[in-house]
Amino acid sequence: MGLIDNAKSLRKNSTCMEIKRWNSPGSQRFQGFKFRRQCTIGTYIIDFVCIEKKLIIGIGGGQQNECWQNEYDNRKTNYLNNSGCEILRLWNNEVQQQFNLVMDVIYNYLMNDV
C-alpha cells in the first residue's frame, strides 16, 4: 500500500479522539484557519495540519512509548521541524478528558501566544 493510500485508509479508520476533534464544531476551520486531516508531508502521514501556520497536531495513545516508535517519531520530528513546522503532540486521554483546554492550547499555538 502506498503512502497516499495509507493516508486515505487512516482517514477512514480514525481513532475516536481524531474523530471527536474532526467532528467538533468548526473542525475543518478553527478561528478562521483551515485544517487538513491524515495528509502526507514528505514520507510521513500527519494527523492534523494547518498549512497556513505550519502547525502539526498529532494525537496518540500508548504506542508512542515503544522504543521503535520513539526512534520513528524522532526522525519524523526532525524532518518536520527542518521543514519549518511546529508540532503539538496530544494524548488521546487529554483530548477526551480536557477537550476545551486542548482547544485553548491549539488556539494559542495558532495565535503564536505559546
N, C-alpha and C positions, 0 to 999 in steps of 0.2 A: 504494500500500500504506500503510495507517495505521500509527501508532506501535506499537500493540499487536500487530498482525500482523507488523511488522518484528521486534519483540522475540521473538515465537514462532519466527520464521524463524532468528534468531540463536541461539536455544537449540538448534534442530535442526542448525545448521551451525556449531557452536562450533569455535574453534581447538584444536589439540592440547593447548596449555597450559591452556586453560579446561577441557577435558575431563579432563586429568590432575588439576587441582585439584578438580574437582567429583566425580570418581570415587575420590578418595583416601578412606581410612577416615574415617568420621565427617564427611564433607564437608558435608552439609546442616546438620549440627550440629558445632560445633567448640568444645570446652571448655564445652559447655552453651549456647552461643549459636547461634541459628538464622540460616542464611544463605539468601538468595534469589538466583537466577541469572537474568541477562538480563531484568531487570524495568524498569519505567519509573518515573522520578521527574520530575515536570513533563513537559517535552518531550524528555527525554533517556533513553537506554537505558543501564543500568548493568550492568557485568559481574557483580559480586557485591556484595551489600549485607547488612549486619547491621542491621536496623531498630532493634533494642533499643539498640545502641551508636552508631547513626548513622555507621557505618563503611562506606565505599565502597571496594571494591578494583577497580582497573582493571588488566587485563593486556593489554599491547600489543606490537606489533612495530615495524618501521621506519617505518610510515606516520605516526607521531607527529612525525617530523622535517619533514614537509611544512609549508610556510608556512600554507596554508589550514587544515590540521589544528590547528596551534598556535593560530590565532585561534578556532576552534571549541572547542578544549579550554579556552582561557582563559575564554570565555563560560560553558561548562559548569561549570568550577571555581568561578567567581564565583557562579553560581546555587546550586550545591550547598553552598558554604561559607555563603552567606547563608541557606540553609535549615537551618543548624546541623550539617551533615555534615562529617566529616573524610574526606579522600581519601588512599588509599595507592595509588600507581602502581607497577606492577611491569612489567618487561620479560619477554617470553617466555623469553629465554635465562636469566634469573635463576631463573625457576620450574623450568626444565628442568635447569639445572646445579647449583642450590643449593636444592633443594626443602625440605629440612629447615630450613635457615636462613630461608627465606621463611616457613615455618610458624611459626618462633620470632618473627619480626617481627610477623606477624599476631597471635599470642598477646599480645605486648607491647602492641600497639595496643588489643586488647580489654581488657587489664588496666590500661590507662591508664599504662603504665610508660614511655611514649616521651617 
